[in-house]
Amino acid sequence: MHQIQKDLLALSRNINLGEKSLREIGRLINVEHPQKISHHLQQLQKKGFLRIDKSRSLVKNVNKNSRLERSFINIPIVGAANCGPAQLLAEENIEGHLKVSKSIVRGKTLFAVKASGDSMNRSHIDGEAIQNGDYVIVDRGKTALNHGDYGLFVVDGAANIKRPYVDRSNHRIALISESTYDYPPIYIDESDEDTFIVNGKVIKVIGRPKF
């Protein structure tokens, strides 16, 4: 951070900078040109350190903890999803939350599931494969999947992370595994609306730490 910005932050903790002119603020921190004060105040506002309200002549120091909270999102964990034979039931009971930096993932309709199994260990989601125990981030607002997307599907009451393939000639959908093991596809007929649900698009994999 530039030294002028550090000085402005320190000053803002003691006085309301909005009640002073740029030239007066400059005198307090030994900066001659008002344009420099204006520039660095704007930079501090962009970074989230100051809140400037010109209508009330208010320049307020933003609490560090509130800035930190705005940098993260809490993603609900709704259970496990199968990456193997379709066995785990899709009961959306929130088991906790993942606190994730907005630099990693953003969205208002996100939830997380914990991958179980190895049927997607050769998938490629933003450069990551899905390994057993990884957290998989799903956007429930995106249910219209495109070719090449990965999705979370509920088939006959069981949650599965797969890659869909639409077989239009046979009027069916194949849910494909991508694995070092040979898992057969799950075949869904177009008429299976009551037992087949697209829960959302898989957008990110957060792997377990490798110690």
C-alpha positions as CSV (number, residue, x, y, z in Angstrom):
1,M,0.0,0.0,0.0
2,H,1.2,3.5,-0.9
3,Q,2.5,5.6,2.1
4,I,-0.1,8.3,1.4
5,Q,-2.9,5.7,1.6
6,K,-1.4,4.4,4.9
7,D,-1.4,8.0,6.3
8,L,-4.9,8.7,5.1
9,L,-6.2,5.5,6.8
10,A,-4.5,6.4,10.1
11,L,-6.0,9.9,9.9
12,S,-9.5,8.6,9.1
13,R,-9.5,6.7,12.4
14,N,-9.4,9.9,14.3
15,I,-11.3,12.5,12.2
16,N,-14.0,12.6,9.6
17,L,-12.0,13.4,6.4
18,G,-15.3,14.4,4.7
19,E,-15.4,17.6,6.8
20,K,-12.1,18.8,5.5
21,S,-11.0,20.0,2.1
22,L,-8.4,18.0,0.1
23,R,-5.9,20.8,0.7
24,E,-6.5,20.7,4.5
25,I,-6.1,16.9,4.5
26,G,-2.8,17.3,2.5
27,R,-1.4,19.7,5.1
28,L,-2.2,17.1,7.9
29,I,-0.1,14.4,6.2
30,N,2.4,16.7,4.5
31,V,1.2,16.2,0.9
32,E,1.3,19.4,-1.2
33,H,-1.0,18.5,-4.1
34,P,-4.8,18.0,-3.5
35,Q,-5.0,15.9,-6.6
36,K,-2.8,13.3,-4.9
37,I,-5.2,13.2,-1.9
38,S,-8.2,12.8,-4.2
39,H,-6.5,9.9,-6.1
40,H,-5.5,8.0,-3.0
41,L,-8.9,8.5,-1.3
42,Q,-10.5,6.9,-4.4
43,Q,-8.0,4.0,-4.3
44,L,-8.8,3.4,-0.7
45,Q,-12.5,3.3,-1.5
46,K,-12.0,0.9,-4.4
47,K,-10.0,-1.4,-2.1
48,G,-12.8,-1.3,0.5
49,F,-10.8,0.5,3.2
50,L,-12.9,3.7,3.2
51,R,-16.5,4.5,2.5
52,I,-17.1,7.9,0.9
53,D,-20.5,9.5,1.1
54,K,-20.3,12.9,-0.6
55,S,-24.0,13.8,0.2
56,R,-23.2,13.7,3.9
57,S,-19.6,14.9,3.7
58,L,-18.6,11.6,5.3
59,V,-15.4,9.6,4.8
60,K,-15.6,6.6,7.1
61,N,-13.0,3.9,7.9
62,V,-14.4,0.5,7.1
63,N,-14.0,-2.1,9.9
64,K,-11.4,-4.7,9.0
65,N,-13.6,-7.6,9.9
66,S,-16.5,-6.5,7.8
67,R,-14.1,-6.1,4.8
68,L,-12.9,-9.7,5.5
69,E,-16.4,-11.0,5.6
70,R,-17.2,-9.4,2.2
71,S,-14.2,-11.2,0.7
72,F,-15.7,-14.6,1.5
73,I,-18.9,-16.5,0.9
74,N,-20.4,-19.3,3.0
75,I,-21.4,-22.2,0.9
76,P,-23.9,-24.7,2.4
77,I,-22.7,-28.4,2.4
78,V,-25.8,-30.5,1.7
79,G,-24.4,-34.0,2.0
80,A,-22.6,-36.4,-0.2
81,A,-22.9,-37.2,-3.9
82,N,-21.9,-40.4,-5.5
83,C,-18.9,-40.8,-7.8
84,G,-19.4,-44.5,-8.1
85,P,-22.4,-46.9,-8.2
86,A,-25.6,-45.0,-7.6
87,Q,-26.2,-45.7,-3.9
88,L,-26.1,-42.5,-1.8
89,L,-29.5,-40.9,-1.3
90,A,-30.0,-37.3,-2.2
91,E,-31.3,-35.8,1.0
92,E,-30.5,-32.1,1.2
93,N,-29.8,-31.7,4.9
94,I,-27.3,-28.9,5.5
95,E,-24.3,-30.4,7.3
96,G,-22.3,-27.2,7.6
97,H,-20.7,-24.5,5.5
98,L,-17.6,-24.0,3.5
99,K,-16.0,-20.5,3.9
100,V,-14.5,-19.8,0.5
101,S,-12.7,-16.8,-0.9
102,K,-14.6,-14.9,-3.6
103,S,-11.3,-15.1,-5.6
104,I,-11.9,-18.8,-5.9
105,V,-15.6,-18.9,-6.6
106,R,-18.6,-16.5,-6.7
107,G,-22.4,-16.9,-6.9
108,K,-25.6,-16.6,-5.0
109,T,-27.1,-20.1,-5.8
110,L,-24.1,-22.3,-4.8
111,F,-24.0,-25.3,-2.6
112,A,-21.4,-28.0,-2.0
113,V,-21.4,-31.8,-1.9
114,K,-18.7,-34.1,-0.8
115,A,-17.7,-36.5,-3.5
116,S,-17.8,-40.2,-2.7
117,G,-16.1,-42.7,-4.9
118,D,-13.6,-42.6,-7.8
119,S,-15.8,-42.6,-10.9
120,M,-14.9,-39.0,-11.8
121,N,-11.2,-39.1,-11.0
122,R,-10.4,-38.3,-14.7
123,S,-12.8,-35.4,-15.0
124,H,-11.6,-31.9,-15.9
125,I,-13.3,-29.1,-14.1
126,D,-11.4,-25.9,-14.3
127,G,-8.2,-28.0,-14.3
128,E,-9.2,-30.3,-11.4
129,A,-10.4,-33.9,-11.3
130,I,-12.9,-35.0,-8.7
131,Q,-11.3,-37.3,-6.1
132,N,-12.9,-39.2,-3.3
133,G,-13.6,-36.8,-0.4
134,D,-13.2,-33.6,-2.4
135,Y,-15.8,-30.8,-2.1
136,V,-17.7,-30.2,-5.3
137,I,-19.3,-26.8,-5.8
138,V,-22.6,-26.8,-7.7
139,D,-24.6,-23.9,-9.0
140,R,-28.3,-24.8,-8.7
141,G,-29.2,-21.8,-10.8
142,K,-27.7,-23.5,-13.9
143,T,-29.7,-26.6,-14.8
144,A,-29.6,-26.2,-18.6
145,L,-26.3,-27.9,-19.2
146,N,-24.3,-27.6,-22.4
147,H,-22.1,-30.1,-24.1
148,G,-19.1,-30.8,-22.1
149,D,-20.5,-29.6,-18.8
150,Y,-20.6,-31.7,-15.6
151,G,-23.7,-31.8,-13.4
152,L,-25.2,-33.1,-10.2
153,F,-28.1,-35.4,-11.0
154,V,-30.6,-37.2,-8.8
155,V,-31.4,-40.6,-10.3
156,D,-34.1,-42.7,-8.6
157,G,-33.3,-40.9,-5.3
158,A,-29.5,-41.1,-5.5
159,A,-27.2,-38.1,-6.1
160,N,-24.6,-38.6,-8.8
161,I,-21.9,-36.3,-10.3
162,K,-21.6,-37.2,-14.0
163,R,-21.1,-35.8,-17.5
164,P,-24.3,-36.0,-19.5
165,Y,-24.4,-37.1,-23.1
166,V,-27.7,-36.5,-25.0
167,D,-28.4,-39.4,-27.4
168,R,-31.1,-37.7,-29.5
169,S,-31.4,-40.6,-32.0
170,N,-32.5,-43.0,-29.2
171,H,-34.3,-40.3,-27.1
172,R,-32.2,-40.9,-24.0
173,I,-29.5,-39.3,-21.9
174,A,-26.3,-41.2,-20.8
175,L,-24.6,-40.1,-17.6
176,I,-21.0,-40.8,-18.2
177,S,-18.2,-41.5,-15.7
178,E,-14.7,-40.3,-16.3
179,S,-12.5,-42.6,-14.4
180,T,-9.4,-44.8,-14.3
181,Y,-11.9,-47.6,-13.6
182,D,-14.5,-48.9,-16.0
183,Y,-17.9,-47.7,-14.7
184,P,-20.9,-48.2,-17.0
185,P,-23.0,-45.2,-18.0
186,I,-26.4,-44.6,-16.4
187,Y,-29.1,-44.4,-19.1
188,I,-32.1,-42.1,-18.7
189,D,-35.1,-42.2,-21.0
190,E,-36.7,-38.9,-21.9
191,S,-39.9,-40.1,-20.1
192,D,-38.1,-40.5,-16.7
193,E,-39.0,-37.1,-15.5
194,D,-40.3,-38.3,-12.1
195,T,-37.0,-40.1,-11.2
196,F,-34.4,-37.9,-12.9
197,I,-33.5,-34.3,-11.6
198,V,-30.8,-32.0,-12.7
199,N,-29.7,-30.3,-9.5
200,G,-27.2,-28.0,-11.1
201,K,-23.9,-27.5,-12.9
202,V,-20.6,-28.4,-11.3
203,I,-18.4,-25.3,-11.4
204,K,-15.5,-26.0,-9.1
205,V,-13.7,-28.7,-7.2
206,I,-12.0,-27.9,-3.9
207,G,-9.7,-30.7,-3.2
208,R,-8.6,-32.1,0.1
209,P,-5.3,-30.7,1.3
210,K,-2.4,-33.0,0.4
211,F,-0.1,-33.1,3.4
